[in-house]
């Protein structure tokens, strides 16, 4: 959310002289966004904190993100919430996402 919306184009390189031809990727890019993802780690973190610490539902999270100029569908919020690892042994979480 620090950077805002952007489209990244990654150029991958390889060593044609090396026997195993290793592929070199942009490590800095993958520190911001998981490989193949549409949203960065910061959005995932924001969704997780809103859901589990502030007990917001999916609609409220989506509204807050839209105020930060992050366009995400209701399904997108639900998917982000579903990818957050939780420890259910301590009663974490506030209930269904809605």
Sine and cosine of phi, psi and omega as CSV:
sin_phi,cos_phi,sin_psi,cos_psi,sin_omega,cos_omega
0.00,0.00,-0.26,0.96,0.07,-1.00
-0.93,0.37,-0.59,0.81,-0.08,-1.00
-1.00,0.05,-0.60,0.80,-0.10,-1.00
1.00,-0.03,-0.20,-0.98,-0.05,-1.00
-0.96,0.29,0.74,-0.67,0.10,-1.00
-0.44,-0.90,0.36,-0.93,0.07,-1.00
-0.92,-0.38,0.86,-0.51,-0.03,-1.00
-0.99,-0.13,0.69,-0.73,0.12,-0.99
-0.88,-0.47,0.92,-0.38,-0.05,-1.00
-0.99,-0.10,0.79,-0.62,0.11,-0.99
-0.98,-0.19,0.86,-0.51,0.00,-1.00
-0.98,-0.19,0.63,-0.78,0.01,-1.00
-0.87,-0.50,0.28,-0.96,0.07,-1.00
-0.55,-0.84,0.30,-0.95,-0.01,-1.00
-0.99,-0.16,0.96,-0.29,-0.02,-1.00
-0.93,0.37,-0.34,0.94,0.00,-1.00
-1.00,0.05,-0.18,0.98,-0.02,-1.00
-1.00,0.06,0.61,-0.79,-0.05,-1.00
-0.89,0.46,-0.68,0.73,-0.06,-1.00
-1.00,-0.03,-0.01,1.00,0.03,-1.00
0.71,0.70,0.91,0.42,0.00,-1.00
-0.91,0.41,0.58,-0.82,0.03,-1.00
-0.99,-0.13,0.72,-0.69,0.01,-1.00
-0.96,-0.27,0.83,-0.57,-0.04,-1.00
-0.91,-0.41,0.23,-0.97,0.01,-1.00
-0.99,0.17,0.99,-0.16,-0.03,-1.00
-0.90,0.44,-0.61,0.79,-0.02,-1.00
-0.89,0.45,-0.61,0.79,0.04,-1.00
-0.89,0.46,-0.67,0.74,-0.05,-1.00
-0.97,0.22,-0.11,0.99,0.17,-0.99
-0.99,0.13,-0.32,0.95,0.02,-1.00
-1.00,-0.09,-0.65,0.76,-0.11,-0.99
-0.70,-0.71,0.76,-0.65,0.08,-1.00
-0.89,0.47,0.51,-0.86,-0.01,-1.00
-0.83,0.56,0.83,-0.56,0.04,-1.00
0.99,0.14,0.04,1.00,-0.05,-1.00
-1.00,-0.01,0.36,-0.93,0.05,-1.00
-1.00,-0.08,-0.38,0.92,-0.07,-1.00
-0.83,-0.56,0.53,-0.85,-0.04,-1.00
-0.98,0.18,0.13,-0.99,0.03,-1.00
-0.87,0.49,-0.52,0.86,-0.01,-1.00
-0.91,0.42,-0.61,0.79,0.04,-1.00
-0.94,0.35,-0.66,0.75,0.04,-1.00
-0.87,0.49,-0.67,0.75,0.03,-1.00
-0.90,0.44,-0.70,0.72,0.00,-1.00
-0.87,0.49,-0.72,0.70,0.01,-1.00
-0.88,0.48,-0.71,0.71,0.00,-1.00
-0.88,0.47,-0.69,0.73,0.01,-1.00
-0.93,0.37,-0.63,0.77,0.01,-1.00
-0.90,0.43,-0.64,0.77,-0.04,-1.00
-0.96,0.28,-0.76,0.65,-0.17,-0.99
-1.00,-0.09,-0.44,0.90,-0.01,-1.00
-0.99,-0.16,-0.59,0.81,-0.04,-1.00
-0.97,-0.26,-0.04,1.00,0.08,-1.00
0.84,0.55,0.63,0.78,0.08,-1.00
-1.00,0.09,0.47,-0.88,0.08,-1.00
-1.00,-0.03,0.08,-1.00,-0.08,-1.00
-0.86,0.51,-0.64,0.77,0.00,-1.00
-0.90,0.43,-0.67,0.74,0.02,-1.00
-0.92,0.40,-0.64,0.76,0.03,-1.00
-0.89,0.45,-0.71,0.71,0.00,-1.00
-0.88,0.48,-0.66,0.75,0.01,-1.00
-0.89,0.46,-0.71,0.71,0.02,-1.00
-0.88,0.47,-0.69,0.73,0.01,-1.00
-0.90,0.43,-0.61,0.79,0.01,-1.00
-0.91,0.42,-0.54,0.84,0.06,-1.00
-0.93,0.37,-0.38,0.93,0.06,-1.00
-1.00,-0.07,0.22,0.97,0.03,-1.00
0.91,0.41,0.55,0.84,0.09,-1.00
-0.93,-0.36,0.93,-0.37,-0.01,-1.00
-1.00,0.07,0.87,-0.50,-0.01,-1.00
-0.53,-0.85,0.66,-0.75,0.00,-1.00
-0.98,0.19,0.22,-0.98,0.07,-1.00
-0.87,0.50,-0.65,0.76,0.05,-1.00
-0.89,0.45,-0.61,0.79,0.03,-1.00
-0.87,0.49,-0.66,0.75,0.05,-1.00
-0.91,0.42,-0.70,0.72,-0.01,-1.00
-0.87,0.49,-0.67,0.74,0.02,-1.00
-0.90,0.43,-0.71,0.71,0.04,-1.00
-0.85,0.52,-0.67,0.75,0.01,-1.00
-0.91,0.42,-0.59,0.81,0.00,-1.00
-0.94,0.33,-0.31,0.95,-0.01,-1.00
-1.00,-0.08,0.02,1.00,-0.04,-1.00
-1.00,0.03,0.88,-0.48,0.03,-1.00
-0.94,0.34,0.73,-0.68,0.01,-1.00
-0.79,-0.61,0.42,-0.91,0.09,-1.00
-0.97,-0.25,0.97,-0.24,-0.07,-1.00
-0.99,0.15,-0.11,0.99,-0.02,-1.00
-0.94,0.34,-0.36,0.93,0.01,-1.00
-0.97,-0.25,0.21,0.98,0.02,-1.00
0.97,0.24,0.38,0.92,-0.01,-1.00
-0.90,0.45,0.52,-0.85,0.03,-1.00
0.98,-0.20,0.32,-0.95,-0.10,-1.00
-0.87,-0.49,0.09,1.00,0.01,-1.00
0.85,-0.53,-0.24,-0.97,-0.07,-1.00
-0.91,0.42,0.42,-0.91,-0.07,-1.00
-0.97,0.23,-0.57,0.82,-0.05,-1.00
0.93,0.36,0.00,0.00,0.00,0.00
